[in-house]
Amino acid sequence: MQILKVPQTQNLSSNTYCQDSISSLLTIGESRSISMMKHLSLLLLLTLLTVTAHADVLTAAEDQFSIRIAVTVPTDRATAYRHFLNVGAWWNGDHTWFGNPSGLYIEPFANGCFCEKNGDRTALHMTVSYVDPTNQIKMIGGLGPLQGLGLHGAMSFNFKSLTDDTTEVTHYYRVLGNVPEDLIELAPIVDSVQQLQMNSLENFIKKETSP
């Protein structure tokens, strides 16, 4: 197992990033004659920005990886949790199936849906598996193009009060499965995308709670 601790960058690319990611990764899953390393190296380049934000790829191996990302927001835990559930207001639209984040929603109960709706088109992002309101929410599934690769994951968002008006939101995601080569190259790409989402959540909460 390879253990990685790396600074990651954000991605502010256009909708073509999500579309290209999905098509490339699905092609990998459908044809073993295409090199996974080649596609993922290209996608990793697309995630780079000039501003570096810290995030951890905790573990990475051929059949699994895990990431951890934490942000601190200037509000109490209950308010941070409430704004988190308003996922359509902060999730980056470049990483949706239909390009419109306002169609996203989270049902905060076991077997609830983290889903997306656009007219008569719908998509399941993750399934909610555990909810402790204002403290923790867990989800299971393969996020985005990971679904097309047949990968499965366990995701959590944890809310911890640092002070009465400061909350740390920590995001974990562990992904398991087999692909033609391995998941080591995929780990920093997923980490970068999720860092983008956590930064977006942080900025949204700051905006909503500013005087």
N, CA and C of each residue as an Amber inpcrd file, in Angstrom:
protein
   633
   0.8380000  -1.2000000   0.0000000   0.0000000   0.0000000   0.0000000
   0.8710000   1.2480000   0.0000000   0.5360000   2.2020000  -0.7910000
   1.2720000   3.4540000  -0.8720000   0.5610000   4.5060000  -0.0490000
   1.2950000   5.1570000   0.8420000   0.7380000   6.2090000   1.6920000
   1.1720000   7.5580000   1.1470000   0.2230000   8.4340000   0.8920000
   0.4910000   9.7240000   0.2870000   0.0090000  10.8360000   1.1840000
   0.7970000  11.8910000   1.3110000   0.3890000  13.1270000   1.9600000
   0.7850000  14.2430000   1.0140000  -0.1690000  14.7820000   0.2930000
   0.1810000  15.7070000  -0.7730000  -0.6940000  16.9320000  -0.7250000
  -0.1240000  18.1340000  -1.0630000  -0.9630000  19.3040000  -1.2480000
  -1.6870000  19.1960000  -2.5650000  -2.9950000  19.4830000  -2.5570000
  -3.7850000  19.3490000  -3.7650000  -4.2490000  20.7060000  -4.2470000
  -4.6780000  20.7360000  -5.5020000  -5.1390000  21.9710000  -6.0950000
  -6.5900000  21.8710000  -6.4580000  -7.2020000  23.0390000  -6.6950000
  -8.5940000  23.1050000  -7.0610000  -8.7370000  23.1000000  -8.5710000
  -9.9430000  22.7720000  -9.0170000 -10.2400000  22.7820000 -10.4410000
 -11.4160000  23.7000000 -10.7010000 -11.2210000  24.6770000 -11.5570000
 -12.2890000  25.6000000 -11.9020000 -12.5820000  25.5390000 -13.3890000
 -12.4210000  24.3470000 -13.9550000 -12.6070000  24.2080000 -15.3850000
 -14.0730000  24.2100000 -15.7510000 -14.3460000  24.1780000 -17.0550000
 -15.7110000  24.2570000 -17.5510000 -16.3880000  22.9130000 -17.4680000
 -17.6460000  22.8610000 -17.9090000 -18.4080000  21.6230000 -17.8810000
 -17.7380000  20.5130000 -18.6710000 -16.8820000  20.8630000 -19.6280000
 -16.2360000  19.8330000 -20.4260000 -15.3520000  18.9540000 -19.5680000
 -14.8910000  19.4670000 -18.4220000 -14.0630000  18.6230000 -17.5490000
 -14.8600000  17.4160000 -17.0830000 -16.0640000  17.6690000 -16.5520000
 -16.8960000  16.5730000 -16.0600000 -17.2610000  15.6240000 -17.1920000
 -17.6160000  16.1870000 -18.3440000 -17.9970000  15.3560000 -19.4710000
 -16.8200000  14.5210000 -19.9540000 -15.6400000  15.1550000 -20.0750000
 -14.4680000  14.4200000 -20.5280000 -14.0510000  13.3720000 -19.5150000
 -14.1720000  13.7050000 -18.2110000 -13.8300000  12.7480000 -17.1730000
 -14.7000000  11.5160000 -17.2880000 -16.0100000  11.7240000 -17.4360000
 -16.9370000  10.6090000 -17.5110000 -16.6600000   9.7600000 -18.7400000
 -16.5310000  10.3930000 -19.9010000 -16.3290000   9.6230000 -21.1290000
 -15.0100000   8.8840000 -21.0990000 -13.9640000   9.5320000 -20.5840000
 -12.6630000   8.8700000 -20.5350000 -12.6860000   7.6880000 -19.5930000
 -13.2410000   7.8910000 -18.3870000 -13.2370000   6.8290000 -17.4030000
 -14.1400000   5.6760000 -17.8150000 -15.2770000   5.9930000 -18.4200000
 -16.1540000   4.9240000 -18.8870000 -15.4870000   4.1220000 -19.9960000
 -14.7270000   4.8130000 -20.8630000 -14.0100000   4.1100000 -21.9150000
 -13.0110000   3.1380000 -21.3160000 -12.3580000   3.5670000 -20.2170000
 -11.4140000   2.6740000 -19.5420000 -12.1280000   1.4260000 -19.0670000
 -13.3130000   1.6370000 -18.4580000 -14.0470000   0.5060000 -17.9200000
 -14.5270000  -0.4310000 -18.9910000 -14.7720000   0.0800000 -20.1960000
 -15.3230000  -0.7450000 -21.2640000 -14.2450000  -1.4330000 -22.0960000
 -13.0520000  -0.8670000 -22.1490000 -12.0230000  -1.4440000 -23.0070000
 -10.6910000  -1.4730000 -22.2870000 -10.2040000  -2.6580000 -21.9990000
  -8.9360000  -2.7940000 -21.2990000  -7.7390000  -2.5110000 -22.2010000
  -7.9860000  -2.3130000 -23.4750000  -6.8920000  -2.0380000 -24.3990000
  -6.4290000  -0.5930000 -24.3130000  -7.2020000   0.2490000 -23.6040000
  -6.8460000   1.6640000 -23.4360000  -6.1540000   1.8330000 -22.1100000
  -5.0740000   2.5630000 -22.0890000  -4.2820000   2.7110000 -20.8700000
  -4.9660000   3.6410000 -19.8890000  -5.2270000   3.1490000 -18.6790000
  -5.8190000   3.9760000 -17.6240000  -4.8700000   5.1030000 -17.2200000
  -3.5910000   4.7880000 -17.1610000  -2.6090000   5.8010000 -16.7580000
  -2.6250000   6.9870000 -17.7050000  -2.7690000   6.7420000 -18.9820000
  -2.7610000   7.8090000 -19.9740000  -3.9310000   8.7500000 -19.7500000
  -5.1190000   8.1970000 -19.5610000  -6.3100000   9.0210000 -19.3640000
  -6.2350000   9.7950000 -18.0510000  -5.8440000   9.1210000 -16.9900000
  -5.8540000   9.7630000 -15.6870000  -4.7610000  10.8240000 -15.5700000
  -3.6270000  10.6210000 -16.2370000  -2.5910000  11.6480000 -16.2360000
  -3.1070000  12.9240000 -16.8910000  -3.8660000  12.7640000 -17.9790000
  -4.4460000  13.9230000 -18.6430000  -5.4570000  14.6150000 -17.7470000
  -6.3020000  13.8440000 -17.0790000  -7.3070000  14.4340000 -16.1930000
  -6.6550000  15.1540000 -15.0230000  -5.5610000  14.6010000 -14.5150000
  -4.8660000  15.2460000 -13.4060000  -4.3480000  16.6110000 -13.8130000
  -3.8400000  16.7340000 -15.0250000  -3.3860000  18.0290000 -15.5090000
  -4.5380000  19.0230000 -15.5620000  -5.7340000  18.5550000 -15.8890000
  -6.8920000  19.4390000 -15.9840000  -7.3520000  19.9520000 -14.6310000
  -6.9300000  19.3140000 -13.5360000  -7.3550000  19.7310000 -12.2140000
  -6.4460000  20.7850000 -11.5880000  -5.3390000  21.1100000 -12.2420000
  -4.3610000  21.9900000 -11.6210000  -4.7440000  23.4550000 -11.7530000
  -4.5510000  24.1970000 -10.6780000  -4.7310000  25.6490000 -10.6520000
  -3.4660000  26.2700000 -10.0850000  -3.3800000  27.5940000 -10.1600000
  -2.2190000  28.2880000  -9.6230000  -2.2980000  28.4170000  -8.1110000
  -3.4710000  28.2940000  -7.5140000  -3.6240000  28.4130000  -6.0690000
  -3.7140000  27.0120000  -5.4770000  -2.8030000  26.7100000  -4.5490000
  -2.7520000  25.3900000  -3.9500000  -3.4590000  25.3910000  -2.6040000
  -4.3230000  24.4050000  -2.3830000  -5.0000000  24.2120000  -1.1100000
  -4.6150000  22.8440000  -0.5800000  -4.4890000  22.7200000   0.7370000
  -4.0050000  21.4750000   1.3260000  -5.1300000  20.4710000   1.4980000
  -4.8740000  19.2540000   1.0950000  -5.7910000  18.1360000   1.3110000
  -4.9570000  16.8700000   1.3440000  -5.4720000  15.8420000   1.9840000
  -4.6920000  14.6240000   2.1680000  -5.2590000  13.4520000   1.3860000
  -4.4140000  12.8210000   0.5990000  -4.6920000  11.4750000   0.1260000
  -4.0780000  10.5600000   1.1830000  -4.9280000   9.9590000   2.0030000
  -4.4390000   9.2120000   3.1520000  -3.8070000   7.8920000   2.7480000
  -4.4640000   7.1700000   1.8440000  -3.9290000   5.9020000   1.3600000
  -4.2440000   5.7730000  -0.1170000  -3.4170000   5.0430000  -0.8250000
  -3.6640000   4.7730000  -2.2370000  -2.9850000   3.4670000  -2.6120000
  -3.7590000   2.5650000  -3.1960000  -3.2480000   1.2770000  -3.6500000
  -3.9810000   0.8980000  -4.9230000  -3.6580000  -0.2650000  -5.4730000
  -4.2560000  -0.6360000  -6.7520000  -5.7550000  -0.8740000  -6.6590000
  -6.2640000  -1.1710000  -5.4490000  -7.6860000  -1.5010000  -5.3220000
  -8.4500000  -0.6110000  -4.3550000  -7.8140000   0.4530000  -3.8550000
  -8.5180000   1.3540000  -2.9300000  -7.7440000   2.6540000  -2.7570000
  -8.4600000   3.6960000  -2.3410000  -7.8110000   4.9180000  -1.8680000
  -8.7410000   5.5990000  -0.8850000  -8.1860000   6.4760000  -0.0600000
  -8.9800000   7.2460000   0.8840000  -8.4370000   8.6630000   0.9540000
  -9.3490000   9.6300000   1.1080000  -8.9710000  11.0380000   1.1660000
  -9.6110000  11.6880000   2.3850000  -9.0000000  12.7790000   2.8220000
  -9.5170000  13.5750000   3.9260000  -9.3520000  15.0420000   3.5800000
 -10.4140000  15.8300000   3.7470000 -10.3830000  17.2680000   3.4710000
 -11.1260000  17.9640000   4.6020000 -10.5660000  19.0370000   5.1380000
 -11.2010000  19.7590000   6.2380000 -11.2230000  21.2520000   5.9470000
 -12.3230000  21.8920000   6.2980000 -12.4490000  23.3430000   6.2090000
 -13.0190000  23.8460000   7.5250000 -12.7480000  25.0900000   7.8220000
 -13.2710000  25.7350000   9.0310000 -14.1580000  26.8940000   8.6260000
 -15.3580000  26.9380000   9.1880000 -16.3310000  27.9680000   8.8240000
 -16.7430000  28.7610000  10.0560000 -17.0380000  30.0660000   9.8680000
 -17.3090000  30.9570000  10.9950000 -18.7780000  30.9450000  11.4250000
 -19.2390000  29.7940000  11.8810000 -20.6140000  29.6980000  12.3530000
 -20.7440000  28.4880000  13.2640000 -21.8680000  28.3910000  13.9550000
 -22.0800000  27.2560000  14.8430000 -22.3550000  25.9840000  14.0450000
 -22.2750000  24.8530000  14.7160000 -22.3760000  23.5550000  14.0590000
 -23.7410000  23.3420000  13.3950000 -24.8080000  23.7290000  14.0680000
 -26.1510000  23.5250000  13.5200000 -26.3510000  24.3220000  12.2370000
 -25.8360000  25.5400000  12.2080000 -25.9750000  26.3750000  11.0110000
 -25.1360000  25.8190000   9.8760000 -23.9250000  25.3760000  10.1880000
 -23.0700000  24.7820000   9.1570000 -23.7370000  23.5530000   8.5510000
 -24.3280000  22.7390000   9.3920000 -25.0110000  21.5300000   8.9170000
 -26.2090000  21.8860000   8.0360000 -26.9690000  22.8860000   8.4440000
 -28.1390000  23.3020000   7.6630000 -27.7170000  23.7970000   6.2810000
 -26.6590000  24.5780000   6.2010000 -26.1950000  25.0660000   4.9070000
 -25.6150000  23.9330000   4.0620000 -24.9750000  22.9570000   4.7020000
 -24.4660000  21.7980000   3.9790000 -25.5960000  21.0620000   3.2620000
 -26.7280000  20.8920000   3.9460000 -27.8480000  20.1700000   3.3460000
 -28.4210000  20.8980000   2.1310000 -28.2010000  22.1870000   2.0450000
 -28.6490000  22.9690000   0.8880000 -27.6440000  22.8200000  -0.2440000
 -27.4090000  21.5700000  -0.6410000 -26.3040000  21.2340000  -1.5340000
 -26.4370000  21.8950000  -2.8990000 -27.6610000  22.1440000  -3.3700000
 -27.8490000  22.7730000  -4.6640000 -27.3480000  24.1960000  -4.7300000
 -27.1130000  24.8060000  -3.5570000 -26.6430000  26.1910000  -3.5170000
 -25.1220000  26.2990000  -3.5310000 -24.4100000  25.2100000  -3.2460000
 -22.9550000  25.3140000  -3.1590000 -22.1760000  24.2920000  -3.9920000
 -22.7830000  23.1930000  -4.3820000 -22.0530000  22.1870000  -5.1660000
 -21.6760000  22.7510000  -6.5280000 -20.4650000  22.5080000  -6.9480000
 -19.9820000  23.0450000  -8.2170000 -20.6890000  22.3840000  -9.3890000
 -21.3120000  23.1960000 -10.2380000 -22.1070000  22.6750000 -11.3450000
 -21.3120000  21.9500000 -12.4040000 -19.9920000  22.1510000 -12.4480000
 -19.1730000  21.4410000 -13.4150000 -19.1250000  19.9400000 -13.1140000
 -19.4890000  19.5780000 -11.8940000 -19.4370000  18.1810000 -11.4830000
 -20.8310000  17.6780000 -11.1330000 -21.7440000  17.9260000 -12.0540000
 -23.0920000  17.3810000 -11.9970000 -23.3440000  16.6350000 -13.2970000
 -24.3910000  15.8180000 -13.3160000 -24.7040000  15.0740000 -14.5380000
 -25.3640000  15.9600000 -15.5860000 -26.1620000  16.9450000 -15.1350000
 -26.9530000  17.7240000 -16.0810000 -26.5400000  19.1930000 -16.1340000
 -25.4910000  19.5820000 -15.4060000 -24.9430000  20.9250000 -15.5030000
 -25.6790000  21.9970000 -14.7310000 -26.6640000  21.6040000 -13.9020000
 -27.4360000  22.5860000 -13.1460000 -27.4700000  22.1780000 -11.6860000
 -26.6160000  22.7690000 -10.8380000 -26.5350000  22.3300000  -9.4390000
 -27.8090000  22.5810000  -8.6430000 -28.6760000  23.4780000  -9.1040000
 -29.9130000  23.7460000  -8.3640000 -30.8220000  22.5180000  -8.3200000
 -30.5620000  21.5490000  -9.1920000 -31.3510000  20.3250000  -9.1900000
 -30.8650000  19.2820000  -8.2050000 -29.8220000  19.5890000  -7.4430000
 -29.2840000  18.6620000  -6.4610000 -30.0520000  18.7550000  -5.1460000
 -30.1660000  17.6280000  -4.4610000 -30.7820000  17.6450000  -3.1310000
 -30.2920000  16.4460000  -2.3210000 -30.3080000  16.6160000  -0.9910000
 -29.9390000  15.5560000  -0.0630000 -31.1120000  15.2990000   0.8670000
 -31.5310000  14.0440000   0.9500000 -32.5710000  13.6500000   1.8990000
 -31.8740000  13.1520000   3.1690000 -31.9590000  13.9040000   4.2790000
 -31.1490000  13.5920000   5.4660000 -31.7630000  12.5170000   6.3600000
 -31.8760000  11.3130000   5.8110000 -32.3150000  10.1620000   6.6030000
 -31.7670000   8.9070000   5.9380000 -31.6900000   7.8160000   6.7210000
 -31.1300000   6.5670000   6.1990000 -31.9000000   6.1040000   4.9710000
 -31.1550000   5.7160000   3.9430000 -31.6660000   5.3350000   2.6290000
 -32.1950000   6.5360000   1.8430000 -31.8780000   7.7190000   2.3180000
 -32.2240000   8.9290000   1.5830000 -31.3250000   9.0940000   0.3690000
 -31.6840000  10.0200000  -0.4730000 -31.0120000  10.1840000  -1.7600000
 -30.2020000  11.4760000  -1.8150000 -28.9470000  11.3680000  -2.2250000
 -28.2100000  12.5260000  -2.7140000 -28.3530000  12.4300000  -4.2230000
 -29.3000000  13.1860000  -4.7550000 -29.7290000  13.0000000  -6.1310000
 -29.7400000  14.3150000  -6.9060000 -30.0010000  14.1770000  -8.1760000
 -30.0540000  15.3120000  -9.0880000 -31.2540000  15.1460000 -10.0110000
 -31.9880000  16.2290000 -10.2270000 -33.1710000  16.1780000 -11.0810000
 -33.1370000  17.3360000 -12.0650000 -33.4360000  17.0230000 -13.3140000
 -33.5210000  18.0420000 -14.3470000 -34.6500000  17.6420000 -15.2940000
 -35.8190000  18.2260000 -15.0790000 -36.9810000  17.8130000 -15.8500000
 -37.3170000  16.3700000 -15.5440000 -37.4230000  15.5250000 -16.5670000
 -37.7130000  14.1200000 -16.3390000 -36.4440000  13.2740000 -16.2580000
 -35.2860000  13.9320000 -16.2270000 -34.0200000  13.2240000 -16.0650000
 -33.6150000  13.2430000 -14.5930000 -33.1990000  12.1180000 -14.0790000
 -32.7710000  12.0360000 -12.6890000 -31.4870000  11.2250000 -12.5940000
 -30.7160000  11.4700000 -11.5220000 -29.4740000  10.7330000 -11.3130000
 -29.2330000  10.5790000  -9.8160000 -28.7480000   9.4070000  -9.4450000
 -28.3460000   9.1290000  -8.0710000 -26.8510000   9.3750000  -7.9420000
 -26.4690000  10.2790000  -7.0500000 -25.0480000  10.5020000  -6.7660000
 -24.5730000   9.5490000  -5.6740000 -25.2430000   9.5900000  -4.5180000
 -24.8960000   8.7270000  -3.3940000 -26.1810000   8.3520000  -2.6550000
 -26.1130000   7.3290000  -1.8030000 -27.2280000   6.9470000  -0.9390000
 -26.8500000   7.2510000   0.5020000 -27.7010000   7.9810000   1.2000000
 -27.4540000   8.3140000   2.6030000 -27.6100000   7.0470000   3.4440000
 -26.6150000   6.7720000   4.2900000 -26.6430000   5.5490000   5.0890000
 -26.7370000   5.8080000   6.5860000 -26.4010000   7.0240000   7.0270000
 -26.3810000   7.3220000   8.4720000 -26.5220000   8.8230000   8.6550000
 -27.3630000   9.2310000   9.5940000 -27.5370000  10.6520000   9.8810000
 -27.5960000  10.8720000  11.3880000 -26.6990000  11.6940000  11.8870000
 -26.7380000  12.2090000  13.2590000 -26.7830000  13.7270000  13.1100000
 -27.9810000  14.3160000  13.0740000 -28.1290000  15.7300000  12.6980000
 -27.1920000  16.6480000  13.4610000 -26.5760000  17.5460000  12.7050000
 -25.6010000  18.5550000  13.1380000 -24.2510000  17.9510000  13.5230000
 -24.1180000  16.6320000  13.5020000 -22.8540000  16.0000000  13.8730000
 -22.1960000  15.2520000  12.7060000 -22.9600000  14.3920000  12.0480000
 -22.3450000  13.5650000  11.0100000 -23.3990000  13.0450000  10.0430000
 -23.0220000  12.9660000   8.7760000 -23.8360000  12.3110000   7.7660000
 -22.9140000  11.4300000   6.9250000 -23.3600000  10.1950000   6.6820000
 -22.5810000   9.2430000   5.8950000 -23.3590000   8.8570000   4.6540000
 -22.6200000   8.5600000   3.5890000 -23.2120000   8.1400000   2.3300000
 -22.3860000   7.0050000   1.7440000 -23.0140000   6.2160000   0.8680000
 -22.3140000   5.1310000   0.1970000 -22.5590000   5.2190000  -1.3060000
 -21.5700000   4.7580000  -2.0710000 -21.7160000   4.7380000  -3.5190000
 -20.4910000   5.2740000  -4.2260000 -20.5380000   5.1960000  -5.5380000
 -19.4810000   5.7400000  -6.3750000 -19.9060000   7.0910000  -6.9100000
 -19.1550000   8.1190000  -6.6140000 -19.5220000   9.4770000  -7.0000000
 -19.1240000   9.7430000  -8.4490000 -20.0580000  10.3100000  -9.2040000
 -19.7720000  10.7200000 -10.5730000 -19.3180000   9.5770000 -11.4550000
 -18.2370000   9.7690000 -12.2100000 -17.7800000   8.7340000 -13.1450000
 -17.2900000   7.4680000 -12.4670000 -17.0930000   7.4860000 -11.1330000
 -16.7170000   6.2570000 -10.4410000 -17.7970000   5.1950000 -10.5890000
 -19.0610000   5.6360000 -10.7400000 -20.1410000   4.6770000 -10.9340000
 -19.9250000   3.8420000 -12.1870000 -19.5050000   4.4990000 -13.2620000
 -19.3060000   3.8010000 -14.5220000 -18.1650000   2.7990000 -14.4810000
 -17.2690000   2.9670000 -13.5150000 -16.1630000   2.0280000 -13.3550000
 -16.5230000   0.8840000 -12.4190000 -17.7360000   0.9240000 -11.8620000
 -18.1440000  -0.1310000 -10.9380000 -17.4830000  -0.0290000  -9.5830000
 -17.0190000   1.1740000  -9.2110000 -16.3530000   1.3770000  -7.9260000
 -17.3760000   1.7380000  -6.8550000 -17.0630000   1.4010000  -5.6210000
 -17.9540000   1.6750000  -4.4960000 -17.1820000   2.4660000  -3.4500000
 -17.8970000   3.3090000  -2.7030000 -17.2200000   4.1190000  -1.7140000
 -18.0490000   4.3720000  -0.4750000 -17.3540000   4.7670000   0.5980000
 -17.9800000   5.1900000   1.8490000 -17.5450000   6.6200000   2.1080000
 -18.5110000   7.5250000   2.2270000 -18.2540000   8.9550000   2.3600000
 -18.8580000   9.4690000   3.6520000 -18.2040000  10.4320000   4.2850000
 -18.7810000  11.0500000   5.4730000 -18.4300000  12.5290000   5.5220000
 -19.3100000  13.2770000   6.1700000 -19.0870000  14.6850000   6.4950000
 -19.3100000  14.8260000   7.9900000 -18.2980000  15.3260000   8.6920000
 -18.3280000  15.4310000  10.1410000 -18.2610000  16.8880000  10.5620000
 -19.0980000  17.2640000  11.5160000 -19.2090000  18.6440000  11.9620000
 -18.7720000  18.7160000  13.4290000 -17.7230000  19.5000000  13.6890000
 -17.1530000  19.5940000  15.0260000 -17.0710000  21.0590000  15.4550000
 -17.6330000  21.3710000  16.6140000 -17.5680000  22.7390000  17.1400000
 -16.1770000  23.0180000  17.6780000 -15.5410000  24.0510000  17.1500000
 -14.2540000  24.4960000  17.6780000 -14.4630000  25.5600000  18.7400000
 -15.4180000  26.4660000  18.4820000 -15.8940000  27.4470000  19.4540000
 -17.3970000  27.5650000  19.2490000 -18.0370000  28.4560000  19.9760000
 -19.4810000  28.6390000  19.8240000 -19.8610000  29.0890000  18.4260000
 -18.9460000  29.7830000  17.7500000 -19.2630000  30.3010000  16.4160000
 -18.2220000  29.9000000  15.3720000 -17.5710000  28.7620000  15.5910000
 -16.6100000  28.2400000  14.6180000 -16.7610000  26.7220000  14.5320000
 -16.8640000  26.2220000  13.3060000 -17.0830000  24.7890000  13.0880000
 -16.0820000  24.2470000  12.0790000 -15.5670000  23.0830000  12.3750000
 -14.7240000  22.3640000  11.4220000 -15.5790000  21.3070000  10.7210000
 -15.5460000  21.3360000   9.3950000 -16.2500000  20.3340000   8.5980000
 -15.1900000  19.4540000   7.9430000 -15.2000000  18.1650000   8.2840000
 -14.2040000  17.2270000   7.7700000 -14.8820000  16.2020000   6.8740000
 -14.3230000  16.0350000   5.7070000 -14.8750000  15.1460000   4.6820000
 -13.9190000  13.9890000   4.4520000 -14.4590000  12.7650000   4.5370000
 -13.6880000  11.5600000   4.2380000 -14.3610000  10.8210000   3.0790000
 -13.5530000  10.2070000   2.2410000 -14.0970000   9.3680000   1.1750000
 -13.1210000   8.2260000   0.9240000 -13.6200000   6.9970000   1.0890000
 -12.8140000   5.8180000   0.7890000 -13.4650000   5.0760000  -0.3580000
 -12.6820000   4.7540000  -1.3730000 -13.1790000   4.1150000  -2.5870000
 -12.4930000   2.7660000  -2.7530000 -13.3000000   1.7550000  -3.0960000
 -12.8050000   0.3920000  -3.2640000 -13.2530000  -0.1740000  -4.6080000
 -12.4380000  -1.0380000  -5.1880000 -12.8360000  -1.7090000  -6.4180000
 -11.6470000  -2.0530000  -7.2870000 -11.9370000  -2.6800000  -8.3970000
 -10.9020000  -3.0990000  -9.3410000 -11.1270000  -2.4410000 -10.6950000
 -10.0590000  -1.9170000 -11.2580000 -10.0740000  -1.3300000 -12.5880000
  -8.9010000  -1.9170000 -13.3630000  -8.8230000  -1.7040000 -14.6740000
  -7.7970000  -2.3780000 -15.4770000  -6.3710000  -2.2660000 -14.9540000
  -6.0060000  -1.1230000 -14.3660000  -4.6530000  -1.0090000 -13.8300000
  -4.7160000  -0.8500000 -12.3170000  -4.8020000   0.3790000 -11.7940000
  -4.9530000   0.5380000 -10.3560000  -5.5520000   1.9080000 -10.0590000
  -5.8250000   2.1600000  -8.7780000  -6.4940000   3.3940000  -8.3580000
  -5.5210000   4.4560000  -7.8420000  -4.2350000   4.1650000  -7.8690000
  -3.2720000   5.1310000  -7.3210000  -3.3280000   6.4580000  -8.0750000
  -3.4260000   6.3900000  -9.4190000  -3.4570000   7.6120000 -10.2060000
  -4.7990000   8.3350000 -10.0870000  -5.8520000   7.6010000  -9.7650000
  -7.1700000   8.2100000  -9.6520000  -7.3350000   8.9850000  -8.3490000
  -6.6290000   8.5770000  -7.2970000  -6.8030000   9.1740000  -5.9690000
  -6.6270000  10.6880000  -5.9520000  -5.5310000  11.2630000  -6.4850000
  -5.3810000  12.7170000  -6.4200000  -6.3860000  13.4760000  -7.2660000
  -6.9590000  12.8270000  -8.3000000  -7.9720000  13.4890000  -9.1140000
  -9.2590000  13.6440000  -8.3210000  -9.7050000  12.5630000  -7.6830000
 -10.9000000  12.6260000  -6.8470000 -10.6790000  13.5860000  -5.6880000
  -9.4930000  13.5530000  -5.1000000  -9.1630000  14.4650000  -4.0030000
  -9.2770000  15.9130000  -4.4470000  -8.7950000  16.2190000  -5.6470000
  -8.8410000  17.5780000  -6.1660000 -10.2770000  18.0410000  -6.3970000
 -11.0940000  17.1680000  -6.9540000 -12.4980000  17.5220000  -7.2030000
 -13.2310000  17.7490000  -5.8910000 -12.9880000  16.8830000  -4.9090000
 -13.6690000  17.0310000  -3.6260000 -13.1480000  18.2380000  -2.8470000
 -11.8880000  18.5840000  -3.0560000 -11.3610000  19.8180000  -2.4550000
 -12.0970000  21.0270000  -3.0210000 -12.3670000  20.9950000  -4.3110000
 -13.1480000  22.0630000  -4.9340000 -14.5160000  22.1860000  -4.2800000
 -15.1730000  21.0480000  -4.0500000 -16.5030000  21.0890000  -3.4480000
 -16.4560000  21.6070000  -2.0140000 -15.4640000  21.2020000  -1.2520000
 -15.3700000  21.6610000   0.1330000 -15.0440000  23.1430000   0.2080000
 -14.2200000  23.6270000  -0.6980000 -13.9560000  25.0640000  -0.7420000
 -15.2080000  25.8350000  -1.1140000 -15.9990000  25.2600000  -2.0150000
 -17.2550000  25.8890000  -2.3950000 -18.2200000  25.9350000  -1.2150000
 -18.2900000  24.8520000  -0.4510000 -19.1190000  24.8440000   0.7640000
 -18.6490000  25.8960000   1.7560000 -17.3420000  25.9620000   1.9590000
 -16.7840000  26.9540000   2.8780000 -17.1550000  28.3720000   2.4560000
 -16.9980000  28.6820000   1.1820000 -17.3030000  30.0300000   0.6940000
 -18.7880000  30.3400000   0.7980000 -19.6350000  29.3380000   0.5340000
 -21.0780000  29.5380000   0.6310000 -21.4850000  29.8500000   2.0760000
 -20.9640000  29.0800000   3.0250000 -21.3170000  29.3200000   4.4320000
 -20.8140000  30.6770000   4.8900000 -19.6260000  31.0450000   4.4830000
 -19.0960000  32.3640000   4.8520000 -19.9810000  33.4760000   4.3040000
 -20.4300000  33.3190000   3.0780000 -21.2950000  34.3210000   2.4600000
 -22.6350000  34.4060000   3.1820000 -23.2070000  33.2590000   3.5180000
 -24.5230000  33.2280000   4.1410000 -24.5060000  33.7150000   5.5880000
 -23.3690000  33.6250000   6.2420000 -23.2880000  33.9930000   7.6670000
 -22.5590000  35.3120000   7.8970000 -22.1290000  35.9680000   6.8280000
 -21.4390000  37.2520000   7.0070000 -22.4120000  38.3280000   7.4450000
 -21.9850000  39.3040000   8.2450000 -22.8760000  40.3610000   8.7400000
 -23.4960000  41.1630000   7.6080000
